[in-house]
Amino acid sequence: MAHSSDQVAREEMQMLTFTLENVSYGVNVNQVREVRKIEGVTPVPYAPEYVKGVTNLRGEIIPVIDLRKRFGIDSKRSSEESGIMVIAQDKHAIGVMVDSVMEVLTLDKKNIEANPESLVTERSVSILGVAKHDKDLIVLLDLMKIVSKEEIKKMKEDAKGFQVQTQTQTTQVTA
């Protein structure tokens, strides 16, 4: 009996689904620590466009990434359905803002198709494939790749680079 349940576990995936611009997306439930409503996000100067700001999560200051902006989708005002999925990236929490968090679905792996080669670009490495669920299609994402350490590092370097550039310009003006 245990063998058959192990086999079933390998043939199914549990995905937390959410929406952006009326498109359904899914992420492995193991990547999401918790889901919260959007509360008090403070903008940070010179942050990349897709960083909404920071928020206080039980005493921990965490960055909040606007997934709409990260994907190049026009930004919209937060609604009551908007949510933040909190993930842990190298022991640091990061908030990922989405239009709405839907539900946890168990998807059969035979209903998941990997990306066709014609759709793969260097920016699409975070897309795992597309799942068929009832009559809907769900784009499956790897949130860890979307907010990878390299991306966070780039955000920090961008901010430092701007500050250094500003100081250099100031030095050049006074010299």
Residue pairs with C-beta under 8 A, 6 or more apart in sequence:
10 109
11 108
11 109
11 110
12 106
12 107
12 108
12 109
13 28
13 106
13 107
13 109
13 112
14 28
14 29
14 104
14 105
14 106
14 107
15 26
15 27
15 28
15 29
15 104
15 105
15 106
15 107
15 131
15 138
15 140
16 26
16 27
16 28
16 29
16 32
16 35
16 85
16 101
16 102
16 103
16 104
17 24
17 25
17 26
17 101
17 102
17 103
17 104
17 105
17 138
18 24
18 25
18 26
18 27
18 83
18 85
18 98
18 99
18 100
18 101
18 102
19 25
19 98
19 99
19 100
19 102
20 67
20 68
20 71
20 73
20 98
20 99
21 68
21 73
21 99
23 139
24 102
24 136
24 137
24 138
24 139
25 98
25 138
25 139
25 140
25 141
26 105
26 107
26 131
26 138
26 139
26 140
26 141
27 85
27 140
27 141
27 142
27 143
28 142
29 104
31 87
31 142
31 143
31 144
32 85
32 86
32 87
32 143
33 86
33 87
33 88
33 93
34 85
34 86
35 83
35 84
35 85
35 86
35 101
36 57
36 83
36 84
36 86
36 95
37 82
37 83
37 84
38 78
38 82
38 83
38 84
38 97
39 55
40 55
40 56
41 52
41 53
41 54
41 55
41 64
41 95
41 97
42 53
42 54
42 55
43 52
43 53
44 51
44 53
44 54
46 158
46 159
46 162
46 163
47 53
47 155
47 159
48 154
48 155
48 158
49 69
50 65
50 66
50 67
50 69
50 70
51 63
51 64
51 65
51 66
51 155
52 64
52 65
52 66
52 69
52 97
53 63
53 64
54 61
54 62
54 63
54 64
55 61
55 62
55 64
55 84
55 95
57 86
57 93
57 95
60 93
62 86
62 92
62 93
62 94
62 95
63 94
63 95
63 152
63 155
64 84
64 94
64 95
64 96
64 97
65 94
65 95
65 96
65 97
65 146
65 147
66 75
66 97
67 96
67 97
67 98
67 146
68 74
68 75
68 76
68 97
68 98
68 99
69 75
70 146
76 99
78 97
79 99
79 100
81 99
81 100
82 97
82 98
82 99
82 100
83 97
83 98
83 100
83 101
84 95
84 96
84 97
84 98
85 95
85 96
85 98
85 101
85 143
86 93
86 94
86 95
86 96
87 93
87 94
87 96
87 143
87 144
87 147
88 94
89 144
89 147
89 148
89 149
89 152
90 149
94 147
94 152
96 143
96 146
96 147
105 133
105 138
107 131
107 133
107 138
111 131
111 132
111 133
112 128
112 129
112 130
112 131
112 132
112 140
113 129
113 130
113 131
113 132
114 128
114 129
115 124
115 127
115 128
115 129
115 130
119 127
125 145
126 141
126 142
126 143
126 145
126 146
127 139
127 140
127 141
127 142
128 140
128 141
128 142
129 140
130 137
130 138
130 139
130 140
131 137
131 138
131 140
132 138
